[in-house]
Amino acid sequence: MTKRIFQSICFVALAVFLASMTLLLGVLVRFLHSPQTLADGTVLQLALSPDSVWMLVSGMVQPICFIFAIAVVLSVFLAVRISRSLVRPLNEIDLDAPLSNRGYDELLPLLRRIASQQTQLRRQETELRRKQDELDMIIGSMHEGMILLNQKGKIISINSAAGRILKTGTDHREADIQGKNPQLWEIIGRALQREAVTQIMEWQGERYRADANPLISGGFVMGAAVFLFPVTERERAEQMRREFTANVSHELKTPLHAISGYAELLLNDMVKGEDIASFAGRIYQEAQRMIRLVADIVSLSRLDEGAGDMQFESIDLRELAEKVLRDLEASASAARVSMELCAEPAAVSGIAPLLYAILHNLCDNAIKYNHAHGSVTIRTGEGHGGVFLSVRDTGIGIAAEHHDRIFERFYRVDKSRSKEAGGTGLGLSIVKHAVNIHRGAIAIESAEGKGTTIRVTFPANASP
């Protein structure tokens, strides 16, 4: 724009100069050739030769050039000043606040239009940022891994769960999937070839289900979306469920067969009169064993659900131990095992039935798997980083190789003795579940033939 204004002013100045020179020459020539009437009536007309005219013109060139030079300089100066003053308001427009600018009235509609566009863009930017934050929050909170890749297999988005699975470090997008996990890279390659893939893969000792789908737009594959679902725990839980079902069936089948057999003998009058009481006693024992087994299964099922309907309350473990001691006094006397309580007041926030089940099962096992004239010692107090209770016996003990498995369902160190003692194989599993609900920790010290000590520690502020 500045260049055009400057050119226009120069052309105007040149045109004015040429017009002035033409007019001046015309007037001069006309004056020199026009007749003049003298006072006496005589007419006088003068004429100049062409050479005289050009000499006159050449004499005027120098002042005319000087005047032209001054006119050009002034024209340039004025053109620059005027163009700057015209362009300055345009260059100084604040696009972030268009209506705050001071300019020409003719620019006001344009500035209003720009302000409207800016408001609309800010609104859209805010909305996009909000949606992006919501998407990032949703993706970031997913337990499943999610990876988005472009058509070249380069990561364009990856959530923190996938980053943890692949151990990509802080810069997830620079992850080398091909180098880290060739199996996953093969799945991605198939997805980029328009194939939807669902496959179980193993990675660093864990199993994941990888779902890969191509992203198609306009008939072209623009990339791929990959979801990683951890299935190790689910498969382990499924395996435990199958084992539990099989064990329950086996445990129930044994007393049922015994009851059925004894009842059939009684029904067919194949039992001597003096043996009827003995057979009835065995039927009663097997029925009681089934009742205990069913009760333990129900308790475990409830604990698996988290015992959310039970209330936490302040409980003194010493008072609880005294109650358990009274309840098991008859069993201990029958097994010729002495019980001792060395307890200090120890208050804990917990669920009374579950805490009772923990201590009762530990003491019951300590009696069943003890020697005649053995002892069981119960301790409660504060220490070991919280509130604790421990049960120590002088029984048969547990070999070190069994320590990690004794809390599994239906796991028995000595199956024959366990069944003879009437155990269901679920007592310590109930203990473990109840301790977990109280966010506690359980430790075992035992050696074969040297007795067993099991200590349970609860945090001082145990809560749901």
C-alpha positions in Angstrom: 0.0 0.0 0.0 2.9 2.4 0.8 4.5 1.7 -2.5 1.3 2.5 -4.4 0.7 5.8 -2.6 4.3 6.9 -3.3 4.0 6.0 -7.0 0.7 8.0 -7.2 2.1 11.1 -5.7 5.2 11.0 -8.0 2.9 10.6 -11.0 0.8 13.5 -9.9 3.9 15.7 -9.4 5.3 14.8 -12.8 2.0 15.5 -14.5 1.7 18.9 -12.8 5.2 19.8 -13.8 4.7 18.8 -17.5 1.4 20.7 -17.6 3.0 23.8 -16.2 5.8 23.7 -18.7 3.4 23.3 -21.6 1.2 26.1 -20.4 4.2 28.4 -19.8 5.6 27.7 -23.3 2.2 28.2 -24.9 1.7 31.6 -23.2 5.2 32.7 -24.1 4.9 31.8 -27.7 1.5 33.3 -28.0 2.8 36.5 -26.4 5.8 36.7 -28.7 3.7 36.2 -31.8 0.6 38.3 -31.0 0.3 41.8 -32.7 0.3 45.0 -30.5 -1.4 48.3 -31.4 0.7 51.4 -30.7 -0.6 54.8 -29.6 -0.6 56.3 -33.0 -2.6 53.5 -34.4 0.3 51.6 -35.9 0.2 47.8 -35.5 3.4 46.2 -34.4 4.1 42.5 -34.5 7.3 40.9 -33.4 8.6 37.5 -34.2 11.5 35.3 -32.9 13.4 32.8 -34.9 13.3 29.2 -33.7 16.8 29.5 -32.4 15.8 32.3 -30.1 13.0 30.3 -28.7 15.1 27.3 -27.8 17.7 29.6 -26.3 15.0 31.1 -24.1 13.8 27.6 -23.1 17.4 26.4 -22.4 17.9 29.3 -20.1 14.9 28.3 -18.1 15.9 24.6 -17.7 18.2 25.1 -14.7 15.7 26.9 -12.4 13.0 24.5 -13.6 15.2 21.4 -12.7 15.9 22.9 -9.4 12.2 23.4 -8.7 11.5 19.9 -10.0 14.1 18.4 -7.6 12.6 20.3 -4.7 9.1 19.1 -5.7 10.3 15.5 -5.9 12.0 15.6 -2.5 8.9 17.2 -0.9 6.7 14.6 -2.7 8.8 11.7 -1.4 8.8 13.1 2.2 5.1 13.8 2.1 4.4 10.3 0.6 6.4 8.6 3.3 4.7 10.6 6.1 1.3 10.2 4.7 1.7 6.4 4.0 3.0 5.8 7.5 0.2 7.7 9.1 -2.3 5.7 7.0 -0.7 2.3 7.6 0.2 2.7 11.4 -3.4 2.1 12.7 -3.6 -1.0 10.6 -0.2 -2.4 11.8 -1.1 -1.6 15.5 -4.4 -3.4 15.5 -4.6 -5.7 18.6 -6.3 -8.8 17.3 -6.8 -10.2 20.9 -8.9 -7.1 21.7 -10.0 -5.6 18.4 -12.5 -3.1 19.7 -9.9 -1.4 21.9 -8.0 -0.1 18.9 -8.2 3.5 17.8 -8.4 3.7 14.0 -10.6 4.8 11.2 -14.3 4.7 11.4 -14.3 2.7 8.2 -12.4 -0.1 10.0 -15.0 -0.4 12.8 -17.1 -3.1 11.0 -14.0 -5.1 10.3 -12.9 -4.8 13.9 -16.3 -5.9 15.1 -16.2 -8.9 12.8 -12.7 -9.8 14.1 -13.9 -9.4 17.8 -16.9 -11.7 17.1 -14.5 -14.3 15.5 -12.2 -14.1 18.4 -15.0 -14.6 20.9 -16.2 -17.7 19.0 -12.6 -19.1 18.7 -12.1 -18.7 22.5 -15.4 -20.4 23.2 -14.4 -23.3 20.9 -10.9 -23.5 22.4 -12.4 -23.7 25.9 -14.8 -26.4 24.9 -12.1 -28.4 23.1 -9.8 -28.0 26.1 -12.6 -29.2 28.5 -13.3 -32.2 26.3 -9.6 -33.0 26.0 -9.2 -32.8 29.8 -12.2 -35.1 30.2 -10.8 -37.6 27.7 -7.4 -37.5 29.3 -9.0 -38.1 32.7 -11.1 -41.0 31.5 -8.2 -42.6 29.6 -5.7 -42.0 32.5 -8.0 -43.7 35.0 -8.5 -46.8 32.9 -7.0 -50.0 34.3 -6.8 -51.3 30.8 -3.9 -50.2 28.5 -4.8 -48.2 25.4 -2.5 -47.3 22.5 -3.3 -45.3 19.4 -1.0 -45.5 16.5 -0.8 -43.9 13.1 -0.6 -45.7 9.7 3.2 -46.0 10.1 2.9 -47.7 13.5 4.1 -44.7 15.5 2.4 -44.0 18.8 0.3 -40.9 18.9 -1.4 -41.6 22.2 -0.8 -44.0 25.1 -2.4 -44.0 28.6 -0.5 -44.6 31.8 -1.8 -48.1 32.2 -0.2 -49.2 28.9 2.9 -47.3 29.8 3.2 -49.3 33.0 2.5 -52.6 31.2 5.2 -51.9 28.5 7.5 -50.1 31.0 8.0 -47.2 28.5 9.3 -44.7 31.0 8.2 -41.1 31.1 8.0 -40.4 27.3 5.4 -43.0 26.4 5.2 -41.8 22.7 8.8 -42.7 22.1 8.2 -46.3 23.2 9.8 -48.9 20.9 7.1 -51.5 20.8 8.8 -53.5 18.1 11.9 -53.9 20.2 10.1 -54.3 23.6 7.4 -56.7 22.6 7.6 -58.4 19.1 4.3 -60.3 19.8 2.4 -57.1 20.4 4.1 -55.5 17.3 2.9 -58.4 15.2 -0.7 -57.9 16.4 -0.4 -54.1 15.6 0.9 -55.0 12.1 -2.1 -57.2 11.4 -4.4 -54.4 12.6 -2.7 -52.0 10.2 -3.5 -54.5 7.4 -7.3 -54.1 8.1 -7.6 -57.1 10.4 -9.3 -57.0 13.7 -7.3 -59.1 16.2 -8.0 -60.5 19.6 -5.2 -62.5 21.1 -3.8 -63.6 24.4 -0.1 -62.6 24.9 2.4 -63.1 27.6 4.6 -60.2 28.8 7.1 -60.4 31.7 5.3 -63.2 33.5 1.8 -61.7 33.1 -0.9 -62.6 30.6 -2.9 -59.9 28.7 -5.7 -60.0 26.1 -4.8 -57.7 23.3 -7.7 -56.3 21.2 -6.4 -54.5 18.1 -8.7 -52.8 15.5 -7.9 -50.8 12.4 -9.0 -47.1 12.2 -10.5 -46.6 8.8 -11.5 -43.3 7.3 -12.5 -42.7 3.7 -11.6 -46.3 2.8 -8.0 -45.9 4.0 -6.4 -47.2 7.2 -5.4 -44.2 9.2 -4.0 -46.1 12.1 -4.8 -48.7 14.8 -6.3 -48.8 18.3 -5.0 -51.4 20.7 -6.4 -52.3 24.1 -4.6 -54.4 26.7 -6.7 -56.2 29.3 -4.8 -58.0 32.2 -6.2 -61.5 32.5 -3.7 -63.1 34.8 -5.7 -62.5 38.0 -8.9 -63.5 36.2 -7.4 -66.7 35.0 -6.0 -67.4 38.4 -9.3 -66.7 40.0 -11.0 -69.0 37.5 -8.5 -71.7 38.3 -9.1 -71.2 42.0 -12.8 -71.4 41.5 -12.5 -74.7 39.6 -10.2 -76.1 42.2 -12.6 -74.9 45.0 -15.6 -76.4 43.3 -13.7 -79.7 42.8 -12.6 -79.7 46.5 -16.0 -78.9 47.8 -17.5 -81.7 45.8 -14.9 -84.1 47.1 -15.2 -82.9 50.7 -19.0 -83.2 50.6 -18.9 -86.5 48.9 -16.9 -88.2 51.6 -19.3 -87.6 54.5 -22.3 -88.2 52.3 -21.0 -91.6 51.3 -20.3 -92.4 54.9 -23.7 -91.3 56.1 -25.4 -93.1 53.2 -23.5 -96.3 53.9 -24.3 -96.3 57.6 -27.9 -95.4 57.0 -28.3 -98.2 54.5 -26.8 -100.8 56.9 -29.3 -99.6 59.6 -32.2 -99.6 57.1 -31.5 -103.2 56.1 -31.2 -104.4 59.7 -27.6 -105.4 59.1 -26.3 -103.9 62.3 -26.3 -105.6 65.6 -28.3 -104.1 68.4 -25.3 -103.2 70.4 -23.6 -101.4 67.4 -26.6 -99.2 66.5 -25.5 -96.5 68.9 -22.0 -96.6 67.4 -23.3 -96.3 63.8 -25.7 -93.5 64.8 -22.7 -91.7 66.4 -20.7 -92.0 63.2 -23.7 -90.7 61.2 -23.9 -87.7 63.6 -20.2 -87.0 63.4 -20.3 -87.0 59.6 -23.4 -84.8 59.6 -21.7 -82.4 61.9 -18.6 -82.4 59.7 -20.8 -81.5 56.7 -22.5 -78.7 58.7 -19.1 -77.3 59.7 -18.0 -77.5 56.0 -21.1 -75.7 54.7 -20.8 -73.1 57.4 -17.2 -72.4 56.5 -18.1 -72.2 52.8 -20.8 -69.7 53.5 -18.4 -67.7 55.7 -15.8 -67.7 52.9 -18.3 -66.6 50.3 -19.4 -63.7 52.5 -15.7 -62.7 53.0 -15.1 -62.9 49.3 -17.8 -60.2 48.9 -15.9 -58.0 51.3 -18.2 -58.2 54.3 -19.5 -54.7 53.4 -22.7 -55.1 55.5 -20.7 -55.6 58.7 -20.0 -52.7 61.0 -16.6 -51.7 62.5 -16.5 -51.1 66.2 -13.9 -50.7 69.0 -13.0 -54.2 70.3 -10.6 -55.2 73.1 -8.6 -58.2 71.9 -8.0 -59.3 75.5 -11.7 -59.6 76.2 -12.2 -61.4 72.9 -9.4 -63.9 73.8 -11.0 -64.6 77.2 -14.3 -65.4 75.4 -12.6 -67.8 73.0 -10.8 -69.4 75.9 -14.1 -70.2 77.6 -15.7 -71.5 74.4 -12.8 -73.9 73.7 -12.3 -75.0 77.3 -14.1 -78.3 76.7 -12.3 -79.1 73.5 -8.9 -78.4 75.1 -9.8 -80.6 78.1 -10.8 -83.5 75.8 -7.5 -83.2 73.9 -5.6 -82.9 77.2 -4.1 -79.6 76.1 -3.7 -76.7 78.5 -4.5 -73.1 77.5 -2.8 -70.0 78.9 -3.7 -66.3 78.3 -1.0 -63.7 78.6 -2.9 -60.7 77.3 -2.7 -56.9 77.7 -5.5 -54.6 76.8 -5.4 -54.0 73.1 -8.2 -52.0 71.5 -8.7 -52.3 67.7 -11.4 -51.0 65.3 -12.8 -54.1 63.7 -15.7 -56.4 63.0 -16.4 -58.5 66.1 -17.6 -61.7 64.3 -14.5 -61.7 62.1 -12.1 -61.1 64.9 -13.7 -63.8 66.9 -13.4 -66.2 63.8 -9.7 -65.3 63.5 -8.8 -66.1 67.1 -11.2 -69.1 67.4 -9.8 -70.8 64.2 -6.2 -70.3 65.3 -6.8 -71.6 68.8 -8.9 -74.5 67.5 -6.1 -75.6 65.1 -3.6 -75.2 67.9 -5.6 -77.7 70.0 -6.3 -80.2 67.2 -2.7 -80.4 66.0 -1.1 -80.5 69.4 0.3 -83.3 71.5 -1.3 -84.8 74.6 -0.3 -82.6 77.6 0.7 -79.9 75.2 0.0 -76.2 75.7 -1.5 -73.2 73.8 -0.6 -69.7 74.7 -2.6 -66.6 73.6 -1.0 -63.2 73.7 -2.5 -59.7 72.8 -1.0 -56.3 73.1 0.5 -53.3 71.3 3.7 -53.7 69.3 5.1 -54.9 66.0 3.8 -51.6 64.4 0.2 -51.9 65.6 -2.1 -54.0 67.8 -1.3 -57.8 67.7 -2.6 -61.1 68.8 -0.6 -64.4 68.6 -1.3 -68.0 69.2 1.5 -70.4 70.1 1.3 -74.1 70.5 3.6 -77.0 71.2 2.1 -79.2 68.6 3.4 -81.1 65.5 4.6 -77.9 63.7 4.6 -77.2 60.0 7.6 -77.7 57.7 8.9 -74.6 56.0 7.9 -75.7 52.5 4.2 -75.6 53.5 4.2 -72.1 55.1 3.2 -70.3 51.9 0.3 -72.6 51.2 -1.4 -73.3 54.5 -3.8 -70.4 53.9 -5.1 -71.9 50.7 -8.5 -73.4 50.7 -8.6 -77.1 51.5 -4.9 -77.3 51.7 -3.8 -79.7 54.4 -0.3 -80.5 55.6 -1.3 -83.9 57.0 -4.5 -84.9 55.2 -5.1 -88.0 57.3 -4.7 -86.3 60.6 -6.8 -83.3 59.5 -9.8 -85.4 58.6 -9.4 -87.4 61.7 -9.4 -84.2 63.8 -12.5 -83.1 61.9 -11.0 -80.2 60.1 -12.6 -78.8 56.9 -9.4 -77.3 55.4 -11.0 -73.8 55.3 -10.1 -72.5 58.8 -6.9 -70.7 57.9 -8.4 -69.4 54.6 -11.1 -67.7 56.7 -8.4 -66.3 58.9 -6.5 -64.9 56.0 -9.6 -63.3 54.4 -10.7 -61.8 57.7 -7.2 -60.3 58.3 -7.2 -58.8 54.9 -10.5 -57.1 55.5 -9.0 -55.5 58.6 -5.9 -54.5 56.5 -3.8 -56.5 58.8 -0.7 -58.8 58.4 -0.2 -62.4 59.3 3.1 -64.1 60.0 4.0 -67.7 60.9 6.9 -69.2 62.7 7.0 -73.0 62.7 9.2 -76.0 62.2 8.2 -79.6 62.0 8.0 -81.2 65.5 8.7 -77.8 67.2 5.3 -76.2 67.5 3.8 -73.2 65.7 3.4 -69.5 66.4 1.0 -67.4 64.3 0.9 -63.7 64.8 -1.7 -61.3 63.4 -1.0 -57.5 63.4 -3.6 -54.9 62.9 -3.0 -51.2 62.1 -3.9 -49.0 65.1 -6.5 -47.2 62.9 -8.0 -50.1 61.1 -11.1 -49.1 59.1 -13.1 -50.6 56.2 
